[in-house]
Amino acid sequence: MIVDLRDYTVRAEHRDQLVARCEQLLFPEQERLGARFVGAFRDADDATRVVWLRAMPDLETRRAVLTAFYVDGPMWQAHRDEVNGWLVDTDDVLLVRPVGELQAPATGPAIVAMLSCVRRDPRGRERAAAREPAVAAAITAAGGRPLVTFETDPAANNFPRHPIREGEHGRVWFATLPRRAALRIDGVDTRWLVPTSTSRMR
């Protein structure tokens, strides 16, 4: 599985409209073509940020789906101008692969922590992997549990129409918690995310 971890900056007054349009129309159409949106979130602390996780079975499927949707697809052509008017920056994207399986979502109220250790350092993935025990211990101590771990993928972007961050190495962890907590781990950044209504991660 290959995943686009997409961190968008949007116009705050249009964030809810964007989420609704994506969940009602744009995500289902991409899933019909072969993608799977495994996570969708609003940033808990910044009204201009949303995070999407779009998974594909492999890179060739990624190219085929994105071409079919963005280049040839009538749905994107119909809504492109409207949606692009709500967006500020869509270039903050990491190409990642899961390390292990995606765990079951929370069944009650939850907030999601996104913890990242990604650097422009060829040894970044090894250094991030060494922090795995500390990350797991902090999540457990806060009453949470891991959802999935992703590792950066070095593959070249095979849909250059949509830029991705390249030359960065490391890991990104997602965890579900019943409430916010102090997750202070040396060398690891933490963001708090609120799952949207259809997010498969929560």
Buried (B, 14 or more C-beta within 10 A) or exposed (E): BBBBBBBBBBBEEBBEBBBEBBBEBBBBBBBEBBBBBBBBBBBBEEBBBBBBBBBBEEBEBBBBBBBBBBEEBEBBEEBEEEBEEBBEEBEBBBBBBBBEEBBEBBEEEBBBBBBBBBBEBEEBBEBBBEBBEBBBEBBEEBEBBBBBBBBBBEBEBBBEEEEBBBEBBBBBBBBBBEEEBEBEBEEBEBBBBBBBEBBBBB
